[in-house]
Amino acid sequence: RFEDIPLDWTDFRLVFRQTADVLRRFDALDAADYQTLQAMSRDGNALRALVVGWFNATAAPGAKAGTPTGRGGASGEALDQVLALAMRPFLERCANVMQQRGDLVGWTHGHCPLCGGEPEFGVLTSVGARVLICGRCTTRWGFDATACPFCGNDDRARLPSFSSADGLYRLYACDACRRYLKAYDARQGGRPVMLAVDSVATLPLDAAAIQRGYQG
């Protein structure tokens, strides 16, 4: 639950502003969205309502009806991107604690067992099993390597996959929902997955998937 997250709002507003600054510096945000997001960071009450709505929309779908979900004038994509990056250190800290208290072996769904987020990346283990990594809190859990985590499609004829030239990364697509997921192949890499590094290293795979009409 959102209320279980030990979130210091002063710290969060600072991280929110800094995240927007970095994204704007590298042209990942347009000027209008950047100015709107900076104004949001100065309105603590409005920002809090947006954060709660963003989190509960996925983690607690039943709470959506009573939770403000307005965008405050920013585009949905821009706000989602900044919120996901700004909330990650706080959610990751919670997830690290929670994973020490529970066993996720029995979790077989395509969304995160702790925060409800979608997988951002995957890992192929040394035995060929697939582990998903949550895009919000970085929790890891096992998932069927022959099914789409986004829609559950398990028709192998509709689950094309592609690999990087060096075989280090794979991209799993789904012709049912037109989504895709990138993965690091630990059998080829000889090191643990590094989410921040591997997400950037696989940008050419993103481009290839988008050209084929898939969405991340």
Buried (B, 14 or more C-beta within 10 A) or exposed (E): EBEEBEBEEEEBBEBBBEBBEEBBEEEBBEEEBBBBBBBBBEEEEBBBBBBBBBBBBBBBEEBEEEBEBEBBEBBEEBBBBBBBBBBBEBBBEBBEEBBEEEEBEEBEEBBBBBBBBBBBBBBBEEEEEBBBBBBBBBBBBBBEBEBBBBEEBEEEEEBBEBBBEEEBBBBBBBBBBBBBBBBBBBEBBEEEBEBEEBBEBBEEBBEBBEEBEBEB
